[in-house]
Amino acid sequence: MQCLEPDKAVVREMARMVRPGGAVVVTMAALEILRGDHSISWQEVRRYTPAMARELFTQAGLKVERVSFLFGTLFPLMLTVRMTQRLLRPFRTYRPDTDIAVPSAPVNGFLTALVTAEARMARYVSLPVGSSLLVVGRKP
């Protein structure tokens, strides 16, 4: 969604295509404060707040059942990295592979365990912040 323009037309088309009673499930990049090199590489047009996501789905005629953040456990790390990228951008060469490389096995294992635990918890509790949004809208 964050790379598509106009996003309203895209969600309206999803709503048109789904059967009555069917669900549209989308993940979206969250929070402009997390804009960084990754956003440039993927040509993001925008990042969403929960309110923006709700409005987008409601305007398309979908009943919003869930809007929740994803990857909240990684938020402090991502915020630090993305802010550093923005601050240092004038003094360094932009690399399109930034944020895409897989970290070392021990680091990757730790991050995977963290996100797995978060996914289990997110079934019961909405996270207060995260780098992505999960949006579920149902067609009446």
mmCIF file of the C-alpha atoms, coordinates in Angstrom:
data_MODEL
# 
_entry.id   MODEL 
# 
loop_
_atom_site.group_PDB 
_atom_site.id 
_atom_site.type_symbol 
_atom_site.label_atom_id 
_atom_site.label_alt_id 
_atom_site.label_comp_id 
_atom_site.label_asym_id 
_atom_site.label_entity_id 
_atom_site.label_seq_id 
_atom_site.pdbx_PDB_ins_code 
_atom_site.Cartn_x 
_atom_site.Cartn_y 
_atom_site.Cartn_z 
_atom_site.occupancy 
_atom_site.B_iso_or_equiv 
_atom_site.pdbx_formal_charge 
_atom_site.auth_seq_id 
_atom_site.auth_comp_id 
_atom_site.auth_asym_id 
_atom_site.auth_atom_id 
_atom_site.pdbx_PDB_model_num 
ATOM 1   C CA . MET A 1 1   ? 0.000   0.000   0.000  1.00 0.00 ? 1   MET A CA 1 
ATOM 2   C CA . GLN A 1 2   ? 2.735   2.431   0.932  1.00 0.00 ? 2   GLN A CA 1 
ATOM 3   C CA . CYS A 1 3   ? 4.227   2.222   -2.568 1.00 0.00 ? 3   CYS A CA 1 
ATOM 4   C CA . LEU A 1 4   ? 0.963   2.623   -4.494 1.00 0.00 ? 4   LEU A CA 1 
ATOM 5   C CA . GLU A 1 5   ? -0.691  5.794   -5.660 1.00 0.00 ? 5   GLU A CA 1 
ATOM 6   C CA . PRO A 1 6   ? -3.558  6.403   -5.283 1.00 0.00 ? 6   PRO A CA 1 
ATOM 7   C CA . ASP A 1 7   ? -4.024  4.105   -2.312 1.00 0.00 ? 7   ASP A CA 1 
ATOM 8   C CA . LYS A 1 8   ? -7.746  4.888   -2.039 1.00 0.00 ? 8   LYS A CA 1 
ATOM 9   C CA . ALA A 1 9   ? -8.410  3.429   -5.487 1.00 0.00 ? 9   ALA A CA 1 
ATOM 10  C CA . VAL A 1 10  ? -6.410  0.303   -4.635 1.00 0.00 ? 10  VAL A CA 1 
ATOM 11  C CA . VAL A 1 11  ? -8.400  -0.418  -1.464 1.00 0.00 ? 11  VAL A CA 1 
ATOM 12  C CA . ARG A 1 12  ? -11.686 0.349   -3.250 1.00 0.00 ? 12  ARG A CA 1 
ATOM 13  C CA . GLU A 1 13  ? -10.741 -2.234  -5.880 1.00 0.00 ? 13  GLU A CA 1 
ATOM 14  C CA . MET A 1 14  ? -9.905  -4.804  -3.201 1.00 0.00 ? 14  MET A CA 1 
ATOM 15  C CA . ALA A 1 15  ? -13.286 -4.138  -1.590 1.00 0.00 ? 15  ALA A CA 1 
ATOM 16  C CA . ARG A 1 16  ? -15.003 -4.517  -4.961 1.00 0.00 ? 16  ARG A CA 1 
ATOM 17  C CA . MET A 1 17  ? -13.295 -7.842  -5.668 1.00 0.00 ? 17  MET A CA 1 
ATOM 18  C CA . VAL A 1 18  ? -13.966 -9.543  -2.325 1.00 0.00 ? 18  VAL A CA 1 
ATOM 19  C CA . ARG A 1 19  ? -17.256 -11.368 -1.806 1.00 0.00 ? 19  ARG A CA 1 
ATOM 20  C CA . PRO A 1 20  ? -19.767 -10.056 0.732  1.00 0.00 ? 20  PRO A CA 1 
ATOM 21  C CA . GLY A 1 21  ? -18.646 -11.353 4.122  1.00 0.00 ? 21  GLY A CA 1 
ATOM 22  C CA . GLY A 1 22  ? -15.078 -11.753 2.838  1.00 0.00 ? 22  GLY A CA 1 
ATOM 23  C CA . ALA A 1 23  ? -12.052 -10.093 4.367  1.00 0.00 ? 23  ALA A CA 1 
ATOM 24  C CA . VAL A 1 24  ? -9.332  -7.872  2.976  1.00 0.00 ? 24  VAL A CA 1 
ATOM 25  C CA . VAL A 1 25  ? -6.094  -8.357  4.933  1.00 0.00 ? 25  VAL A CA 1 
ATOM 26  C CA . VAL A 1 26  ? -3.232  -5.935  4.329  1.00 0.00 ? 26  VAL A CA 1 
ATOM 27  C CA . THR A 1 27  ? 0.061   -5.045  5.955  1.00 0.00 ? 27  THR A CA 1 
ATOM 28  C CA . MET A 1 28  ? 1.234   -1.457  5.639  1.00 0.00 ? 28  MET A CA 1 
ATOM 29  C CA . ALA A 1 29  ? 4.362   0.447   6.567  1.00 0.00 ? 29  ALA A CA 1 
ATOM 30  C CA . ALA A 1 30  ? 3.695   2.426   9.739  1.00 0.00 ? 30  ALA A CA 1 
ATOM 31  C CA . LEU A 1 31  ? 4.742   5.807   11.051 1.00 0.00 ? 31  LEU A CA 1 
ATOM 32  C CA . GLU A 1 32  ? 6.549   8.478   9.052  1.00 0.00 ? 32  GLU A CA 1 
ATOM 33  C CA . ILE A 1 33  ? 9.193   8.697   11.771 1.00 0.00 ? 33  ILE A CA 1 
ATOM 34  C CA . LEU A 1 34  ? 10.471  5.309   10.505 1.00 0.00 ? 34  LEU A CA 1 
ATOM 35  C CA . ARG A 1 35  ? 11.157  6.599   6.992  1.00 0.00 ? 35  ARG A CA 1 
ATOM 36  C CA . GLY A 1 36  ? 14.729  5.665   6.088  1.00 0.00 ? 36  GLY A CA 1 
ATOM 37  C CA . ASP A 1 37  ? 16.903  4.170   3.343  1.00 0.00 ? 37  ASP A CA 1 
ATOM 38  C CA . HIS A 1 38  ? 14.533  1.214   3.058  1.00 0.00 ? 38  HIS A CA 1 
ATOM 39  C CA . SER A 1 39  ? 11.741  3.666   2.191  1.00 0.00 ? 39  SER A CA 1 
ATOM 40  C CA . ILE A 1 40  ? 13.818  5.132   -0.624 1.00 0.00 ? 40  ILE A CA 1 
ATOM 41  C CA . SER A 1 41  ? 14.728  1.694   -1.994 1.00 0.00 ? 41  SER A CA 1 
ATOM 42  C CA . TRP A 1 42  ? 11.072  0.643   -2.102 1.00 0.00 ? 42  TRP A CA 1 
ATOM 43  C CA . GLN A 1 43  ? 9.870   4.054   -3.317 1.00 0.00 ? 43  GLN A CA 1 
ATOM 44  C CA . GLU A 1 44  ? 7.414   4.515   -0.492 1.00 0.00 ? 44  GLU A CA 1 
ATOM 45  C CA . VAL A 1 45  ? 4.867   7.247   -1.055 1.00 0.00 ? 45  VAL A CA 1 
ATOM 46  C CA . ARG A 1 46  ? 3.681   7.260   2.548  1.00 0.00 ? 46  ARG A CA 1 
ATOM 47  C CA . ARG A 1 47  ? 3.690   5.423   5.880  1.00 0.00 ? 47  ARG A CA 1 
ATOM 48  C CA . TYR A 1 48  ? 0.442   4.982   7.803  1.00 0.00 ? 48  TYR A CA 1 
ATOM 49  C CA . THR A 1 49  ? -0.942  5.676   11.244 1.00 0.00 ? 49  THR A CA 1 
ATOM 50  C CA . PRO A 1 50  ? -3.757  3.473   12.587 1.00 0.00 ? 50  PRO A CA 1 
ATOM 51  C CA . ALA A 1 51  ? -6.217  6.334   12.002 1.00 0.00 ? 51  ALA A CA 1 
ATOM 52  C CA . MET A 1 52  ? -5.133  6.679   8.363  1.00 0.00 ? 52  MET A CA 1 
ATOM 53  C CA . ALA A 1 53  ? -5.548  2.936   7.795  1.00 0.00 ? 53  ALA A CA 1 
ATOM 54  C CA . ARG A 1 54  ? -9.016  2.895   9.383  1.00 0.00 ? 54  ARG A CA 1 
ATOM 55  C CA . GLU A 1 55  ? -10.147 5.836   7.273  1.00 0.00 ? 55  GLU A CA 1 
ATOM 56  C CA . LEU A 1 56  ? -8.789  4.276   4.081  1.00 0.00 ? 56  LEU A CA 1 
ATOM 57  C CA . PHE A 1 57  ? -10.668 1.005   4.645  1.00 0.00 ? 57  PHE A CA 1 
ATOM 58  C CA . THR A 1 58  ? -13.857 2.697   5.870  1.00 0.00 ? 58  THR A CA 1 
ATOM 59  C CA . GLN A 1 59  ? -13.957 4.973   2.820  1.00 0.00 ? 59  GLN A CA 1 
ATOM 60  C CA . ALA A 1 60  ? -13.732 1.848   0.647  1.00 0.00 ? 60  ALA A CA 1 
ATOM 61  C CA . GLY A 1 61  ? -16.872 0.483   2.297  1.00 0.00 ? 61  GLY A CA 1 
ATOM 62  C CA . LEU A 1 62  ? -15.146 -2.089  4.492  1.00 0.00 ? 62  LEU A CA 1 
ATOM 63  C CA . LYS A 1 63  ? -15.937 -2.661  8.161  1.00 0.00 ? 63  LYS A CA 1 
ATOM 64  C CA . VAL A 1 64  ? -12.608 -2.462  9.973  1.00 0.00 ? 64  VAL A CA 1 
ATOM 65  C CA . GLU A 1 65  ? -12.226 -5.437  12.312 1.00 0.00 ? 65  GLU A CA 1 
ATOM 66  C CA . ARG A 1 66  ? -8.625  -4.977  13.316 1.00 0.00 ? 66  ARG A CA 1 
ATOM 67  C CA . VAL A 1 67  ? -5.809  -2.467  13.043 1.00 0.00 ? 67  VAL A CA 1 
ATOM 68  C CA . SER A 1 68  ? -2.724  -3.413  14.989 1.00 0.00 ? 68  SER A CA 1 
ATOM 69  C CA . PHE A 1 69  ? 0.972   -2.726  14.961 1.00 0.00 ? 69  PHE A CA 1 
ATOM 70  C CA . LEU A 1 70  ? 3.478   -5.430  14.036 1.00 0.00 ? 70  LEU A CA 1 
ATOM 71  C CA . PHE A 1 71  ? 7.179   -5.685  14.940 1.00 0.00 ? 71  PHE A CA 1 
ATOM 72  C CA . GLY A 1 72  ? 6.838   -3.550  18.064 1.00 0.00 ? 72  GLY A CA 1 
ATOM 73  C CA . THR A 1 73  ? 9.689   -5.379  19.770 1.00 0.00 ? 73  THR A CA 1 
ATOM 74  C CA . LEU A 1 74  ? 12.005  -4.172  17.011 1.00 0.00 ? 74  LEU A CA 1 
ATOM 75  C CA . PHE A 1 75  ? 10.698  -0.599  17.068 1.00 0.00 ? 75  PHE A CA 1 
ATOM 76  C CA . PRO A 1 76  ? 13.420  0.944   19.288 1.00 0.00 ? 76  PRO A CA 1 
ATOM 77  C CA . LEU A 1 77  ? 16.174  -0.578  17.148 1.00 0.00 ? 77  LEU A CA 1 
ATOM 78  C CA . MET A 1 78  ? 14.485  0.404   13.880 1.00 0.00 ? 78  MET A CA 1 
ATOM 79  C CA . LEU A 1 79  ? 13.831  3.948   15.081 1.00 0.00 ? 79  LEU A CA 1 
ATOM 80  C CA . THR A 1 80  ? 17.475  4.376   16.052 1.00 0.00 ? 80  THR A CA 1 
ATOM 81  C CA . VAL A 1 81  ? 18.740  3.000   12.728 1.00 0.00 ? 81  VAL A CA 1 
ATOM 82  C CA . ARG A 1 82  ? 16.312  5.003   10.587 1.00 0.00 ? 82  ARG A CA 1 
ATOM 83  C CA . MET A 1 83  ? 16.952  8.282   12.415 1.00 0.00 ? 83  MET A CA 1 
ATOM 84  C CA . THR A 1 84  ? 20.698  7.728   12.085 1.00 0.00 ? 84  THR A CA 1 
ATOM 85  C CA . GLN A 1 85  ? 20.272  7.051   8.354  1.00 0.00 ? 85  GLN A CA 1 
ATOM 86  C CA . ARG A 1 86  ? 18.397  10.324  7.902  1.00 0.00 ? 86  ARG A CA 1 
ATOM 87  C CA . LEU A 1 87  ? 20.878  12.339  9.943  1.00 0.00 ? 87  LEU A CA 1 
ATOM 88  C CA . LEU A 1 88  ? 23.930  10.930  8.170  1.00 0.00 ? 88  LEU A CA 1 
ATOM 89  C CA . ARG A 1 89  ? 22.482  10.834  4.635  1.00 0.00 ? 89  ARG A CA 1 
ATOM 90  C CA . PRO A 1 90  ? 24.243  14.068  3.524  1.00 0.00 ? 90  PRO A CA 1 
ATOM 91  C CA . PHE A 1 91  ? 27.602  12.624  4.612  1.00 0.00 ? 91  PHE A CA 1 
ATOM 92  C CA . ARG A 1 92  ? 27.445  9.128   3.136  1.00 0.00 ? 92  ARG A CA 1 
ATOM 93  C CA . THR A 1 93  ? 26.670  7.231   -0.026 1.00 0.00 ? 93  THR A CA 1 
ATOM 94  C CA . TYR A 1 94  ? 23.163  5.801   -0.267 1.00 0.00 ? 94  TYR A CA 1 
ATOM 95  C CA . ARG A 1 95  ? 23.062  1.983   -0.525 1.00 0.00 ? 95  ARG A CA 1 
ATOM 96  C CA . PRO A 1 96  ? 19.874  0.375   -1.912 1.00 0.00 ? 96  PRO A CA 1 
ATOM 97  C CA . ASP A 1 97  ? 20.563  -2.883  -0.042 1.00 0.00 ? 97  ASP A CA 1 
ATOM 98  C CA . THR A 1 98  ? 20.400  -1.181  3.365  1.00 0.00 ? 98  THR A CA 1 
ATOM 99  C CA . ASP A 1 99  ? 18.035  -2.930  5.796  1.00 0.00 ? 99  ASP A CA 1 
ATOM 100 C CA . ILE A 1 100 ? 17.748  -5.950  3.489  1.00 0.00 ? 100 ILE A CA 1 
ATOM 101 C CA . ALA A 1 101 ? 20.832  -7.980  4.389  1.00 0.00 ? 101 ALA A CA 1 
ATOM 102 C CA . VAL A 1 102 ? 20.306  -10.911 6.764  1.00 0.00 ? 102 VAL A CA 1 
ATOM 103 C CA . PRO A 1 103 ? 22.255  -10.425 10.002 1.00 0.00 ? 103 PRO A CA 1 
ATOM 104 C CA . SER A 1 104 ? 24.651  -12.993 11.444 1.00 0.00 ? 104 SER A CA 1 
ATOM 105 C CA . ALA A 1 105 ? 23.103  -16.286 12.593 1.00 0.00 ? 105 ALA A CA 1 
ATOM 106 C CA . PRO A 1 106 ? 23.144  -15.478 16.342 1.00 0.00 ? 106 PRO A CA 1 
ATOM 107 C CA . VAL A 1 107 ? 21.615  -12.024 15.802 1.00 0.00 ? 107 VAL A CA 1 
ATOM 108 C CA . ASN A 1 108 ? 19.063  -13.382 13.336 1.00 0.00 ? 108 ASN A CA 1 
ATOM 109 C CA . GLY A 1 109 ? 18.138  -16.172 15.761 1.00 0.00 ? 109 GLY A CA 1 
ATOM 110 C CA . PHE A 1 110 ? 17.612  -13.690 18.584 1.00 0.00 ? 110 PHE A CA 1 
ATOM 111 C CA . LEU A 1 111 ? 15.499  -11.361 16.424 1.00 0.00 ? 111 LEU A CA 1 
ATOM 112 C CA . THR A 1 112 ? 13.445  -14.297 15.130 1.00 0.00 ? 112 THR A CA 1 
ATOM 113 C CA . ALA A 1 113 ? 12.739  -15.467 18.690 1.00 0.00 ? 113 ALA A CA 1 
ATOM 114 C CA . LEU A 1 114 ? 11.743  -11.935 19.666 1.00 0.00 ? 114 LEU A CA 1 
ATOM 115 C CA . VAL A 1 115 ? 9.319   -11.541 16.764 1.00 0.00 ? 115 VAL A CA 1 
ATOM 116 C CA . THR A 1 116 ? 7.902   -15.055 17.302 1.00 0.00 ? 116 THR A CA 1 
ATOM 117 C CA . ALA A 1 117 ? 7.164   -14.258 20.951 1.00 0.00 ? 117 ALA A CA 1 
ATOM 118 C CA . GLU A 1 118 ? 5.584   -10.977 19.885 1.00 0.00 ? 118 GLU A CA 1 
ATOM 119 C CA . ALA A 1 119 ? 3.338   -12.773 17.366 1.00 0.00 ? 119 ALA A CA 1 
ATOM 120 C CA . ARG A 1 120 ? 2.077   -15.098 20.098 1.00 0.00 ? 120 ARG A CA 1 
ATOM 121 C CA . MET A 1 121 ? 1.386   -12.172 22.405 1.00 0.00 ? 121 MET A CA 1 
ATOM 122 C CA . ALA A 1 122 ? -0.271  -10.086 19.669 1.00 0.00 ? 122 ALA A CA 1 
ATOM 123 C CA . ARG A 1 123 ? -3.126  -12.595 19.465 1.00 0.00 ? 123 ARG A CA 1 
ATOM 124 C CA . TYR A 1 124 ? -4.296  -11.275 22.827 1.00 0.00 ? 124 TYR A CA 1 
ATOM 125 C CA . VAL A 1 125 ? -2.870  -7.766  23.176 1.00 0.00 ? 125 VAL A CA 1 
ATOM 126 C CA . SER A 1 126 ? -2.574  -4.914  20.686 1.00 0.00 ? 126 SER A CA 1 
ATOM 127 C CA . LEU A 1 127 ? 0.916   -3.496  20.500 1.00 0.00 ? 127 LEU A CA 1 
ATOM 128 C CA . PRO A 1 128 ? 1.212   0.257   21.167 1.00 0.00 ? 128 PRO A CA 1 
ATOM 129 C CA . VAL A 1 129 ? 3.745   0.838   18.385 1.00 0.00 ? 129 VAL A CA 1 
ATOM 130 C CA . GLY A 1 130 ? 5.501   -0.991  15.557 1.00 0.00 ? 130 GLY A CA 1 
ATOM 131 C CA . SER A 1 131 ? 7.024   -0.650  12.121 1.00 0.00 ? 131 SER A CA 1 
ATOM 132 C CA . SER A 1 132 ? 4.042   -2.104  10.248 1.00 0.00 ? 132 SER A CA 1 
ATOM 133 C CA . LEU A 1 133 ? 0.276   -2.237  10.570 1.00 0.00 ? 133 LEU A CA 1 
ATOM 134 C CA . LEU A 1 134 ? -1.960  -5.238  10.091 1.00 0.00 ? 134 LEU A CA 1 
ATOM 135 C CA . VAL A 1 135 ? -5.377  -4.194  8.827  1.00 0.00 ? 135 VAL A CA 1 
ATOM 136 C CA . VAL A 1 136 ? -8.374  -6.494  8.487  1.00 0.00 ? 136 VAL A CA 1 
ATOM 137 C CA . GLY A 1 137 ? -11.515 -5.141  6.829  1.00 0.00 ? 137 GLY A CA 1 
ATOM 138 C CA . ARG A 1 138 ? -14.673 -7.120  6.077  1.00 0.00 ? 138 ARG A CA 1 
ATOM 139 C CA . LYS A 1 139 ? -17.099 -6.450  3.258  1.00 0.00 ? 139 LYS A CA 1 
ATOM 140 C CA . PRO A 1 140 ? -20.659 -6.207  4.618  1.00 0.00 ? 140 PRO A CA 1 
# 
